[in-house]
Amino acid sequence: MIGNDIVDLVQSRKDSNWRRRGFVSKLFNEHEQLLIGNSPDPEIVVWLLWSMKEAAYKIWNRQTGIRKYMPKGLLCSGIERSSCNATGEVICEGKRYYTKTIVCPDFIHTIAVDELVHLGNIVEIEKGEIVKDAQGIPSIILKDSGTHLPVSVSNHGRFERIVAIT
């Protein structure tokens, strides 16, 4: 399974004052708060962690069929980061999800999968006809075979990404 999240950094600066009192403590556990507080660029770490949680949540929601607000129930760990990329894990109710993130000056895009091997099999899909099942789970219909390919759709501000596992 796959999930993804994109954060438009320009839009997030307009919409979300992450420095306001209570914002960080409401969304992030103590370990994550330390990562943010000890970072030379805390804004990027806030949105990196948020996008990891959102991407993993999309898989968890597909697996369980449950919708609920639970950012502190998604625990980010094992983060390895370079200037433009990051990898890590998110644990939610005993389930482990693996993430890879692209960090650009304008956006942060995270893809999560439920099996590590799938991180090497991700494709970005051009916007096409997306259909949703009764639970609102998106897929596209492959023209050559007529089969449904599960996708993850994320958009924020100026950016949209649609990804699938091949």
Order of alpha helices (4+ residues) and beta strands (2+ residues): beta-alpha-alpha-alpha-alpha-beta-beta-beta-beta-beta-beta-beta-beta-beta-beta
